[in-house]
């Protein structure tokens, strides 16, 4: 397949490129380096099956020749980024998604949207199934990311229903691994960098809030399974609404076109994760407690029953094993 990956120089976009190239696909990476890193793709530039475009997906999007699939991964994805560039975050979720969907429609390409567990906000249900609508404050500082992704999901489903576009939506839960940026503000990267530099590990609140971390390789494997899964329905919007009206399909249709959670359901408190990083790095750092940021989720754990049933997927790499690999990466760049 010939596949375009927006956000191709990012943490996940670059790992996706690696895996898909190994499977024999032709990859076009696209990134404007607002949060992506050229070093993530330097090793790919000599590959005859890989090409790269430095471009902003929010601008008019044109790619020569046929495309079989578009993976839309362009977006700031860490709290530090989307709090510092909130308008750009909203634009890539709205304008960028619209442009990428328009290109998919023109090329009749399969479209996969990288969404996020942040669409669930500060959830009142745990674990979070795909049928849960979320608890999001749309006007909070971090709401720019939540609402950008919720809009992107709605736009993607509209293209599927109105134009019959073959679409997929992956709701990504907390992910970690090599190529994370040292200062991106995410829990695992923050803790590892602080531990390696013997600085205090900053835990917000009392550390009782929970997270579920999935190693990048596991996540990418699940995303590719979703991309390659056969399509089950190609209803137009009117057909879909009529089918729902007469009870012919459930409103939470379990096809590959509706969102699928991909993440590791092992749930730990942030304080437990901090202590695990200290133990693995053998750091002498202390733990420092700071006030909890506004609207910080109290719990986060994916229900992955749909991924198991549809894709035969679940995470395989333990947090201990993944942390060792991630720590080794940060040791090599710090």
C-alpha positions in Angstrom: 0.0 0.0 0.0 1.0 3.6 -0.5 0.3 5.4 2.8 0.5 9.0 3.9 1.2 9.7 7.6 0.5 13.3 8.8 2.6 14.0 11.8 5.1 11.6 10.3 8.1 13.0 12.3 6.3 12.7 15.6 6.7 10.1 18.3 4.0 7.8 17.0 4.2 8.8 13.4 7.8 7.8 13.1 7.2 4.4 14.8 4.3 3.7 12.5 6.6 4.5 9.5 9.1 1.9 10.8 6.6 -0.8 11.2 4.8 -0.2 7.9 8.0 0.0 6.0 9.1 -3.4 7.4 5.8 -4.8 6.1 6.7 -3.7 2.6 4.5 -0.6 2.3 5.4 2.8 0.7 5.3 5.6 3.2 5.0 9.4 2.7 5.7 11.3 5.9 4.3 14.8 6.3 5.2 17.1 9.2 5.8 20.8 9.8 8.0 20.1 12.8 5.9 22.2 15.3 6.3 19.3 17.7 7.8 16.6 15.5 11.6 16.0 15.4 13.7 15.5 12.2 15.9 13.1 14.1 13.0 10.7 14.4 13.0 10.0 10.7 16.7 10.6 9.7 17.2 6.8 9.6 14.4 6.5 7.0 15.5 9.1 4.5 17.7 6.7 2.4 14.9 4.1 2.2 13.6 4.0 -1.5 10.1 3.2 -0.1 10.0 6.4 2.1 9.6 10.0 1.1 9.0 13.1 3.3 7.1 16.4 2.8 7.7 19.3 5.2 4.2 20.8 5.2 1.4 22.1 7.4 -1.6 19.8 7.1 -3.9 22.8 7.7 -3.0 24.3 4.4 -4.3 23.1 1.0 -3.2 19.5 0.9 -2.2 17.8 -2.3 -0.1 14.7 -2.9 0.7 13.5 -6.4 -0.4 10.0 -7.5 -2.6 7.5 -5.9 -2.9 6.8 -2.1 -4.3 3.7 -0.5 -4.5 5.1 3.1 -4.0 8.2 5.1 -3.1 8.1 8.8 -3.9 11.5 10.4 -1.5 11.8 13.3 -0.7 15.5 13.1 -1.4 17.2 16.4 0.3 18.4 19.5 -0.3 15.5 22.0 1.3 16.5 25.3 -0.1 18.9 27.9 2.9 21.3 27.6 2.4 21.6 23.8 -1.4 22.1 23.6 -1.4 24.5 26.6 1.4 26.6 24.9 -0.2 26.5 21.4 -3.9 26.1 21.9 -5.1 27.7 18.7 -2.7 25.6 16.6 -4.0 22.6 18.4 -7.6 23.5 17.6 -6.7 24.2 14.0 -5.0 20.9 13.3 -8.0 19.1 14.8 -10.5 21.0 12.7 -8.9 22.4 9.5 -6.2 19.8 9.4 -8.7 16.9 9.8 -10.9 18.5 7.1 -8.0 18.8 4.7 -6.8 15.2 5.3 -10.4 13.8 4.9 -10.8 15.8 1.7 -7.6 14.3 0.3 -8.8 10.8 1.3 -12.1 11.4 -0.5 -10.3 12.6 -3.6 -8.0 9.6 -3.6 -10.6 7.1 -2.4 -8.1 6.2 0.3 -8.8 4.5 3.6 -8.6 7.1 6.5 -7.5 6.5 10.0 -7.8 9.2 12.7 -5.6 9.3 15.7 -8.0 10.3 18.5 -7.3 10.1 22.2 -8.6 8.9 25.5 -8.8 12.7 26.3 -12.2 12.7 24.6 -13.5 11.0 27.8 -12.2 14.1 29.8 -12.2 13.5 33.6 -14.3 10.3 33.3 -17.1 9.3 35.6 -16.9 5.8 34.3 -13.9 3.5 34.8 -12.7 1.7 32.7 -13.8 3.8 29.8 -15.7 1.9 27.0 -16.1 3.4 23.5 -19.8 3.9 24.2 -19.0 6.4 27.1 -19.6 10.0 25.9 -17.2 11.6 28.3 -17.1 14.4 30.9 -15.3 17.3 29.2 -15.0 20.9 30.2 -15.0 22.6 26.8 -13.6 25.9 28.1 -10.8 24.7 30.3 -7.2 25.3 29.2 -6.8 21.6 28.3 -10.2 21.5 26.6 -8.6 22.7 23.4 -7.1 19.3 22.9 -10.2 17.4 24.0 -12.6 19.3 21.9 -10.2 19.3 18.8 -10.2 15.5 18.9 -14.0 15.3 19.6 -14.6 17.6 16.6 -12.2 15.5 14.5 -14.1 12.3 15.4 -17.4 13.9 14.4 -16.0 15.1 11.1 -14.5 11.7 10.3 -17.9 10.0 11.0 -19.7 12.6 8.8 -17.4 11.8 5.9 -18.0 8.1 6.4 -21.8 8.4 6.6 -22.2 11.1 3.9 -19.5 10.1 1.4 -19.1 6.4 2.2 -15.5 7.0 3.0 -13.7 4.0 4.6 -12.7 5.5 8.0 -11.3 4.3 11.2 -10.9 6.1 14.6 -8.4 4.9 17.2 -8.7 6.3 20.7 -5.1 6.2 22.0 -4.5 5.9 25.7 -1.3 7.0 27.5 1.7 5.8 25.4 5.4 5.8 26.1 8.7 4.7 24.5 11.8 5.8 22.6 11.5 9.1 20.7 9.4 10.9 23.3 10.7 14.4 23.8 12.6 15.0 27.1 10.5 18.1 28.0 7.1 17.2 26.6 5.4 17.3 30.0 4.1 13.7 29.9 4.3 11.6 33.1 6.7 8.8 32.0 9.2 11.1 30.1 9.1 13.7 33.0 9.8 11.1 35.6 12.6 9.4 33.6 14.4 12.6 32.8 14.1 13.9 36.4 15.3 10.6 37.8 18.3 10.4 35.4 19.3 14.0 36.3 18.8 13.4 40.0 16.1 16.1 40.2 12.9 15.8 42.2 10.1 13.8 40.5 7.2 16.2 40.3 3.9 14.4 41.3 0.8 16.6 41.0 -1.8 16.3 43.7 -1.3 13.4 46.1 -0.4 11.1 43.3 -3.5 8.9 43.7 -4.8 9.7 40.2 -4.4 6.7 37.9 -3.0 6.2 34.4 -2.6 3.2 32.1 0.5 3.1 30.0 1.0 1.2 26.8 4.4 0.7 25.2 4.7 2.3 21.7 5.4 -1.0 19.9 2.2 -2.5 21.3 0.1 0.5 20.4 1.5 0.7 16.8 0.7 -3.0 16.3 -2.9 -2.4 17.4 -3.2 0.7 15.1 -2.0 -1.3 12.1 -4.4 -4.1 12.8 -7.2 -1.5 12.9 -6.0 0.0 9.6 -5.9 -3.3 7.8 -9.1 -4.7 9.2 -11.8 -5.3 6.5 -14.6 -2.8 6.2 -18.0 -4.0 7.5 -20.4 -1.3 6.4 -20.6 1.5 3.9 -23.9 3.1 4.8 -24.7 6.7 3.8 -25.9 9.0 6.6 -29.6 8.7 5.5 -29.3 5.0 5.2 -27.7 4.8 8.6 -30.3 7.0 10.3 -33.1 5.0 8.7 -31.6 1.7 9.8 -31.3 3.0 13.4 -34.9 4.3 13.3 -36.2 0.9 12.3 -34.0 -1.0 14.7 -31.9 -2.7 12.0 -28.5 -1.7 13.6 -27.6 -0.7 17.2 -26.6 2.9 17.7 -23.3 1.7 19.2 -22.5 -0.3 16.1 -19.5 -2.5 16.7 -17.9 -2.1 13.3 -14.3 -1.0 12.6 -15.7 2.4 11.5 -16.6 3.4 15.1 -13.9 4.4 17.6 -11.7 1.6 19.0 -9.8 2.0 22.3 -6.1 1.0 22.1 -4.2 1.0 25.3 -2.9 -1.2 28.2 -5.7 -1.7 30.8 -3.1 -2.2 33.7 -4.0 0.8 35.9 -1.5 2.3 38.4 -1.4 5.5 40.5 0.9 8.2 39.4 2.8 7.8 42.7 3.3 4.1 42.0 4.7 4.9 38.5 7.1 7.4 40.0 8.4 4.9 42.5 8.8 2.3 39.7 10.9 4.8 37.7 13.0 5.5 40.7 13.6 1.8 41.3 14.4 1.0 37.7 16.8 4.0 37.2 18.3 3.5 40.7 18.0 7.2 41.1 18.4 9.0 44.4 15.8 11.6 43.5 13.1 12.5 45.9 9.4 12.9 45.1 8.0 16.5 45.1 4.3 17.1 45.4 2.8 20.1 43.5 -0.9 21.3 43.1 -3.0 19.3 40.7 -3.6 21.1 37.4 -7.2 22.2 36.5 -9.4 19.4 35.1 -6.6 16.8 35.4 -8.3 13.4 35.0 -8.6 11.4 38.2 -8.7 8.0 36.5 -7.7 6.7 33.1 -8.1 3.1 32.0 -9.2 1.6 28.7 -11.9 -1.0 28.2 -10.3 -3.0 25.3 -13.0 -5.6 24.8 -13.8 -4.2 21.3 -10.1 -4.3 20.3 -9.9 -7.9 21.5 -13.0 -9.0 19.6 -12.5 -7.0 16.4 -8.7 -7.1 16.1 -7.5 -9.9 18.3 -5.3 -7.3 20.0 -4.1 -6.7 23.5 -0.9 -5.2 25.0 2.0 -7.7 25.4 4.9 -5.6 26.7 5.0 -5.2 30.5 5.5 -1.8 32.0 8.8 -3.0 33.6 10.2 -4.1 30.2 9.0 -1.0 28.4 10.4 1.3 31.1 13.9 -0.3 30.7 13.8 0.3 26.9 12.6 3.9 27.4 15.1 4.6 30.1 17.9 3.3 27.8 16.8 5.7 25.1 16.8 8.7 27.3 20.2 7.7 28.7 21.5 7.8 25.1 20.2 11.3 24.3 20.6 13.2 27.6 
